[in-house]
C-alpha cells in the first residue's frame, strides 16, 4: 500500500538554502533516513522554495499565472516521499523518523493511484494540485472516473515529458505527525485548516519555466483548483 508523506515546514531558514552548511547537514539527515527506511521508500523529491514557484489558476477559459512566493500559510511543502508499506501503522512508524516531524510536520495520505518515477534529475518540475476541501473527488465514483479520463488525456498529450504522478484519497483520510519536543504527536486530518488541500501531484521534465508553465496549463483543474509549479532539487 502506498502513502504520500508530505514534508511541511517554514521557509527561508539556512537549512533550506542550497550551498549553506545547514542545508548540507539537512541533506545528510535525509540521506540517513533513506538508508534506514530502505525498501519502504518508493519515491520522493525535494522542492525548491516558493520564491521559484509559479501558480496556475483557471478563470473562464484563461489560465492565470502568478509568481511566488505565496503568503497563504506559515508552513509550505518542502518535498515528499512515497512510502510502500503494509498499512497506516507502518507508514506512521516510517514517517515518524523523518527530520520534518521535529522541525515542522509530515502529512500522511493514502495514495489512490501511483505512477512510479525514477531518481529526479536536472530540469525536473513538480506540479502540486490544490483543491478546495469540499471539491475533492472520492475514488470509485462516476465523477472520479470522468476526472481520471481527463487526466489520462493530459498524460497522453504530455508524453515522455511526464515522469511520475500521485493521486490521493480525500483529506479526511490524512494523519499529521509532529514531534516538536521529541515525542511523536498524531492528529487525524490535514496539517492545517486551510482553504486548499493537496489533491495530487505530477512530476515532469521541462527545459525552462516557460515550457513548464505551458505543459502544466494542460493539467485538468476543478472550478476552484490551482496548480503550483516548483523546480525539483536534484542531488546527483
N, C-alpha and C positions, 0 to 999 in steps of 0.2 A: 504494500500500500504506500502511495506517495503522499507526502506532506510538504507544503511550502513553508519554509521558515523565513519570514521577512525580518530583516535586521533594521532596527529603528534607533535613532539617536539624534542628538543635537548636532548641528553643522558648525563648521568654522574653527574647530579646535586644531591644534597642531597634529594630532593623531589622524586627522582627515586630510592632511595636506601632503601630497606626494613630495618626496625629497627631504622631509624632516626626519630626525632620529625617532621622534614619536610615531610617525607613520610607519617607519621600518619596523619598530617594535610591535606595532599593531598587526602588521602583516605576519610577523613571526608567531604571534599568538594564534592567528587563524591557521597558519601552516601547522602548528601543533595540534589544533583541533582537527584539521583534516586528517592528519596521521592517526590520531586516536580514534576517530569515527570510522575510518576505513570504508568498507563497502556500503555503509549506511548513507554516504554522500553520493547521490546520483547526479548532481549537477549544482550549478550556482554561479554567481557573478558578483563582483564588486562594482559599484556605480560611481561615476564622477559626481561631484556635488551639484546642487541645483543652480549654481551660477552658470553652469554649462547646459542647463536643461532647456527644453522647448515644450510648450504646452499647446496642444491642438484641441479646439472645440468646434462644434458644428453649429452654425446659425443659418437656418433655412438650407440653402444649397451651398453655402460658403464654408470654407474651413478657416477659422481664425487662429492665428499663430502668435503666441506670446512667449517672449524670452524670460528665463528665470533670472534671479532666484524668486521663489514664491514664499510669501509670509503667512500662509494659512495655518501652519502648525509649528509647534516648538520642536517636534520630532519628525524627521524625514526618513525615507527609505534610503539606507546606505548600501544595501545589497540583499542577496537572498541565497538560500540553499534549497535544493530539492532533496528531501530525505526519503530513502527507500527502507521502510520499517514495517514491522508486523501490525502495529496498532498505535493508538494515541499514546498509550503509556510508554512505549519505546520511543516514540517521537519526542515526548517530553524529556525522557532520560537523555537522549542525544542532544536536543536543542538546549537543555539546561546547562550544558557545558560550553555554549557559545560565549565568547567575550562580551557580546552585545547585551546579555542579560544583566551584566554588572554595571554597565555604563548607560544603558537605555532600556530597550525591551526587544523581545522576539515575539512576533505574532505567528502562531502555527495555524495553518488552514489545510484541511484535506483537499487533495487535488482531484478534480473531476476528469481531466484529460491532461496527459503529459507527453510532449513531443521532445525526446531527448536531444541534447546538444553536446557538441564537442567542447574541448577546452577553449574558453573565449580568447580571441586574438585581436590583432590590430583592426581598426575600423569596424568593431562590433558596437551595436547600439541595443539598448533595451527600451521597449515601449511598454510602459506601465499603464494598464487600462483601469481608469477610475469610473465609478458609477455611484449614483445616489443609492443608499441602502435599500430603499423601498422599490427600486427599479431592477435590482439584481434578479436574474432568472435562475430558477432551480432546475437541476438536471432532470431528465426523464419527463419532460413536459413538451407539449406541442410548440410552445414558444421557444424552448431551448433548441428544439430541432430546427426551427426556422433560423435562429441565430447561428447555429452550427453550420448551416448551409451557406450563410453569408460569409462566415469566417473561412469556410472551405474555399469559396470563390476568391477571397483575398489571398489565401495561401497559394492557390494555383497561379494567380497573377504575379505574386512576389517571386515565385520560382526559387532558384538556387540562392537568392539573397536571404531567404528565411532560414534561420539556423536552429530555431527551437521555440517552444511555447508552453504555456501553462494556463489551463482553465480551472477555476476554483469553485468549490462549493460555497453557498451563501455565507455571509459574515457571521450569522448566528452560530456557525459551527467552529468559530475561531476559539483558540485558547492563547492567552497572552502570558508570557513569562517575564518576570523581573526578579532581580536579586541585588537590590541596591546596598544591602548590608551583608551580603554573602548568603543569606537564606532565600531559597527559591520560593517565589510567590506566584501562584497561578490565579488567573482571572478568566472566567468564561466571557467570550465575546471579543470584538476587535480591541486594538490597543487604546483607542480613544473614541469618545463620542464625536463623530465628525460628519460633515455634510456629504463626504465622499468616502467610499471604501474601495480597496483594491479588488478588482474582479478578474484579473488575469494578467498575463504579460506575453510579449513576443520578444525574441532575440533575432537580430538580422544584421547583415553587413551593409555598409553604405560608405562611399568614398569621402563624403563630407556632409556637413549639416544640411545643405540644400537637398542632397539626394536622400538623406534620412527623412526629412520632412515630407518630401514627395511620396516616398514609399508609405510612410505612416499615415498619410492622408487617405489611404485606401482602407484603413482598418475600420470595420463597422463600429459605430458608436450608437448608444442609446440616446434618447432625446436630451438627457442631462449629463451625458457622459463626457469624458475627456481622455486624451492620450498624452502621457508625459514621456517625452523622449529624453534619454540620458545616455551619454557615452559610457561604454563598459571599460573598466580598467583592466588592462592585460598585464600579467606578471611574467610572461615568458614560459 
